[in-house]
Amino acid sequence: MMSKKRQSVLIGTTLNPAGDKVVASGIRLARSMGAKVHLVHAYDLPRIPGGVPSILDVPVGERLDSGRRALVERMDLQIARLGLRPEEIASTTLHLGAAHRVLIETARRSGADLIVIGAAESDEARTRLIGSTADRVVRKTDRPVLLVRDELTVPLTRVLLPVGLSAFAAEALEEGLELLGGMAGGRETELEALFVSAEVDGRAARGQSIPDPARAVATGRLDSFLAGPRSTAGRRIASRVEFGFIDREILTRIERWRPDLVVLRSHERSGVEPFLLGRVTMALLRQGDACVLVIPPLAARAGMGAGKVETMEEVEVAPEVLAHVDPVGGSTIRWRTA
């Protein structure tokens, strides 16, 4: 099965050496997919305690100019440090604003096929966390998102595919396998589809022994599901069935099997779907310790593609602050807010 050509990958960067693993992972993925890189960093206005833009001895405009020059230098250093070649770069972006909005809007405007960001809020944060930026990007974007916890190995060797048995789950599996086709890099990747049934013979599954007929039925349903998506054609996908709490069983499998990547779908924004609702997905994102590829629903992608995007907000600014930022005058400054 041939995967479709991916043109570009957007990588969010803190510009810190401690965060090089995120950028390096994104670069390796882009190379394996034959895609170019959009390198993006979001920054904020200088601030003092209380959250008001700083108006101390140096005007804000001068502070921004100086700060931006320093950021350009840091981005150039990171590019050199990681060996990102000029011909591999689609764009580099330094943008004033809330990180999640900068990433989402830059991805939309650039047409990036995938967003790569760190899962944790800071480069030094412990592995089993998801930061507010990653959380917001996953919830709001119309693009697949790779959350990097530890440096991703490319080509991939093991990928876990937790699946439901719905049309929404089939669509996410289709998109996920399309992306994985580009990431494989010619090496056979071990794929495992995991279905967790919360019921046994109509009763909640809570640690009891599972009768062979019930397990056979669940396995048959999973195999039938995997035969549906076009992207599974020609792929060897091992099927695995567990019974119990959905998030707990998936987390247990991640801990025992140690996959390079887990592919999840974000919850549908309209309607109710019984598997991998927001609660389960977010539990896996917050508690798991693997890199995660999150696939948004088709309905969300179609809605965002039709022009429903977050916009700049107008924020009232005190006159004394305005005098330092806008010498022409006016009542508002347009900047991005968290």
DRENDREN-775413 format. One record per residue (C-alpha): residue in three letters; y negated, z, x negated. Coordinates in steps of 0.1 Angstrom, whole numbers, padded with zeros to 4 digits, always signed. Each point is the difference from the previous one (the first is absolute). Layout:
N
ALAYZX/...
//
This chain:
338
MET+0000+0000+0000/MET-0033-0011-0014/SER-0030+0024+0002/LYS-0034-0014+0008/LYS-0025-0002-0028/ARG-0023+0030-0004/GLN-0034-0009-0013/SER-0016+0033-0010/VAL+0006+0038-0003/LEU-0029+0025+0004/ILE+0003+0030-0022/GLY-0021+0031+0005/THR-0009+0018-0032/THR-0016+0033-0010/LEU-0007-0015-0034/ASN+0015+0031-0017/PRO+0028-0004-0026/ALA+0021+0025+0021/GLY-0001-0026+0028/ASP+0012-0029-0022/LYS+0035+0003+0015/VAL-0013-0011+0034/VAL-0019-0030-0014/ALA+0029-0009-0024/SER+0024+0001+0030/GLY-0023-0024+0019/ILE-0003-0023-0029/ARG+0037-0002-0005/LEU+0005-0008+0037/ALA-0027-0026+0000/ARG+0017-0017-0030/SER+0034+0001+0016/MET-0014-0016+0032/GLY-0021-0026-0019/ALA-0031+0015+0016/LYS-0035+0008-0014/VAL-0016+0034-0001/HIS-0031+0014+0018/LEU-0009+0032-0019/VAL-0022+0023+0021/HIS-0017+0033-0006/ALA-0021+0018+0026/TYR-0027+0025-0011/ASP-0026+0022+0017/LEU-0036+0009-0003/PRO-0009+0028-0024/ARG+0001+0033+0019/ILE-0010+0036-0003/PRO+0016+0029+0018/GLY-0006-0003+0037/GLY+0009-0037+0001/VAL-0036-0014-0003/PRO-0005-0030-0024/SER-0014+0014-0032/ILE-0038-0004-0005/LEU-0004+0021-0031/ASP-0019-0010-0031/VAL+0013-0036-0001/PRO-0005-0023+0030/VAL+0032-0009+0019/GLY-0004-0037-0007/GLU+0000+0006-0038/ARG+0030+0023+0004/LEU+0019-0027+0019/ASP-0008-0027-0026/SER+0011+0022-0028/GLY+0031+0012+0018/ARG+0009-0036+0009/ARG-0003-0011-0036/ALA+0024+0028-0010/LEU+0025-0010+0027/VAL-0001-0036-0012/GLU+0008+0012-0035/ARG+0029+0022+0013/MET+0014-0029+0020/ASP-0001-0023-0030/LEU+0017+0026-0021/GLN+0028+0005+0026/ILE+0005-0038+0002/ALA+0003-0002-0038/ARG+0022+0032-0001/LEU+0025-0015+0025/GLY+0000-0035-0014/LEU-0012-0017+0032/ARG-0009-0035-0010/PRO-0031-0019+0013/GLU+0020-0027+0016/GLU+0019+0027+0020/ILE-0032+0014+0016/ALA-0012-0012+0033/SER-0030+0024+0001/THR-0012+0034-0012/THR-0020+0021+0025/LEU-0021+0031-0004/HIS-0013+0010+0034/LEU-0021+0029+0013/GLY+0018+0016+0029/ALA+0029+0020+0014/ALA+0031-0011-0019/HIS+0022-0008+0030/ARG-0027-0022+0016/VAL-0007-0018-0033/LEU+0037-0007-0005/ILE+0006-0011+0036/GLU-0030-0023+0003/THR+0004-0015-0035/ALA+0036-0008+0008/ARG-0010-0017+0032/ARG-0028-0020-0016/SER+0020-0010-0030/GLY+0031-0009+0021/ALA+0022+0023-0021/ASP+0037+0000+0010/LEU+0007+0036-0012/ILE-0020+0031-0007/VAL+0012+0022-0029/ILE-0014+0036-0003/GLY+0010+0034-0012/ALA+0017+0022+0025/ALA-0018+0032-0011/GLU-0037+0007+0002/SER-0003+0006-0037/ASP+0018-0013-0030/GLU+0012+0035-0009/ALA+0012+0010+0035/ARG+0036+0009+0003/THR+0024-0027+0011/ARG+0008+0011+0036/LEU-0035-0005+0015/ILE-0019-0027+0018/GLY-0038+0001-0005/SER-0026-0006+0027/THR-0008-0035-0014/ALA+0037-0011+0001/ASP+0004+0015+0034/ARG-0030-0018+0015/VAL+0009-0034-0016/VAL+0035+0002+0014/ARG-0013+0008+0034/LYS-0028-0025+0002/THR+0009-0031-0020/ASP+0016-0032+0012/ARG+0017-0006-0034/PRO+0032+0013-0015/VAL-0007+0030-0023/LEU+0019+0011-0030/LEU-0005+0037-0007/VAL+0008+0008-0036/ARG+0012+0035-0009/ASP+0016-0007-0034/GLU-0002-0032-0020/LEU+0020-0027+0019/THR+0028-0017-0018/VAL-0001-0038+0003/PRO+0023-0018+0006/LEU+0011+0024+0027/THR+0036+0013-0002/ARG+0004+0022+0031/VAL-0019-0003+0033/LEU+0006+0021+0031/LEU-0007-0015+0034/PRO-0002+0026+0027/VAL+0003-0019+0033/GLY-0001+0004+0037/LEU+0016-0024+0023/SER-0031-0013+0019/ALA-0020-0033-0002/PHE-0027+0019-0018/ALA+0024+0012-0026/ALA+0014-0035-0004/GLU-0034-0014-0006/ALA-0007+0026-0027/LEU+0033-0007-0016/GLU-0008-0038+0000/GLU-0033+0006-0017/GLY+0013+0025-0025/LEU+0029-0022-0011/GLU-0025-0029-0004/LEU-0020+0021-0024/LEU+0031+0013-0018/GLY+0011-0036-0005/GLY-0031-0005-0022/MET+0004+0033-0017/ALA+0036-0004-0010/GLY-0008-0021-0031/GLY+0033-0017-0001/ARG+0022+0031-0003/GLU+0024+0010+0028/THR-0016+0030+0018/GLU+0022+0025+0016/LEU-0011+0003+0036/GLU+0011+0027+0025/ALA-0009+0001+0037/LEU+0001+0035+0014/PHE+0001+0007+0037/VAL-0002+0036+0012/SER+0012+0007+0035/ALA-0015+0031+0016/GLU+0028+0002+0026/VAL+0038+0001+0002/ASP+0015-0010+0033/GLY-0032+0008+0018/ARG-0006+0033-0016/ALA-0024+0010-0028/ALA+0016-0004-0035/ARG-0004+0034-0017/GLY+0025+0002-0028/GLN+0032-0002+0020/SER+0029-0022-0012/ILE-0004-0036+0011/PRO+0030-0015+0019/ASP+0012-0033-0016/PRO-0006-0020+0032/ALA-0037+0011+0001/ARG-0005-0009-0036/ALA+0017-0033+0005/VAL-0023-0008+0029/ALA-0031+0009-0020/THR+0012-0020-0030/GLY+0006-0030+0023/ARG-0035+0002+0015/LEU-0015+0001-0035/ASP+0020-0030-0012/SER-0010-0020+0031/PHE-0036+0009-0007/LEU+0002-0011-0036/ALA+0014-0034+0011/GLY-0032-0007+0019/PRO-0029-0004-0024/ARG-0002-0033-0018/SER-0009+0017-0033/THR+0035+0017-0001/ALA+0017-0034-0003/GLY+0018-0002-0034/ARG-0008+0035-0009/ARG+0025+0028-0007/ILE-0012+0030+0019/ALA+0022+0031+0001/SER-0001+0018+0033/ARG+0000+0038+0003/VAL+0000+0021+0032/GLU-0009+0037+0001/PHE-0005+0024+0029/GLY-0026+0027+0005/PHE-0037+0004-0005/ILE-0014-0034-0010/ASP-0025+0011-0026/ARG+0023+0026-0015/GLU+0029-0024-0004/ILE-0022-0027-0016/LEU-0015+0026-0024/THR+0035+0012-0010/ARG+0011-0036-0007/ILE-0031-0006-0021/GLU+0007+0031-0020/ARG+0037-0008-0006/TRP-0002-0038-0005/ARG-0033-0001-0019/PRO-0012-0035+0011/ASP-0028-0017-0019/LEU-0017-0008+0033/VAL+0002+0010+0037/VAL-0012-0025+0026/LEU-0014+0015+0032/ARG-0020-0013+0029/SER-0032+0017+0013/HIS+0001+0009+0036/GLU-0010-0024+0028/ARG-0035+0006+0011/SER+0008-0009+0036/GLY+0029+0011+0020/VAL+0027+0025-0009/GLU+0030-0008-0022/PRO+0028+0025-0005/PHE+0006-0004-0038/LEU-0024+0007-0029/LEU-0029+0010+0021/GLY-0030+0013-0019/ARG+0015+0034-0002/VAL+0031-0011-0018/THR-0017-0026-0022/MET-0027+0025-0011/ALA+0027+0026-0007/LEU+0017-0024-0023/LEU-0033-0009-0017/ARG-0010+0036-0005/GLN+0034+0014-0010/GLY+0017-0028-0019/ASP-0002-0005-0037/ALA+0007-0037-0002/CYS-0024-0030+0000/VAL-0004-0013+0035/LEU-0008-0034+0014/VAL-0016+0004+0035/ILE+0001-0030+0023/PRO-0025-0001+0029/PRO+0010-0013+0034/LEU-0007-0036+0009/ALA-0021+0010+0029/ALA-0023+0019-0024/ARG-0002-0029-0024/ALA-0009-0024+0028/GLY-0026+0024+0014/MET-0016+0005-0034/GLY+0001-0037-0008/ALA-0019-0007+0032/GLY-0030+0019-0015/LYS+0005+0036+0009/VAL-0011+0017-0032/GLU-0018+0031-0011/THR-0037-0007-0005/MET-0028+0015-0020/GLU-0018+0029+0016/GLU-0037+0007+0001/VAL-0007+0035-0013/GLU-0034+0017+0004/VAL-0014+0010-0034/ALA-0027+0024-0008/PRO-0034-0016-0010/GLU+0001+0017-0034/VAL+0034-0014-0008/LEU-0010-0034+0014/ALA-0029-0002-0024/HIS+0023+0002-0029/VAL+0025-0026+0013/ASP-0021-0025+0020/PRO-0035-0006-0015/VAL-0008-0024+0029/GLY+0004+0027+0026/GLY+0018+0002+0033/SER+0019+0025+0021/THR+0037-0006-0010/ILE+0022-0009-0029/ARG+0032-0019+0007/TRP+0028+0015-0018/ARG+0036+0007+0007/THR+0009+0034+0013/ALA+0033+0019-0001/
//
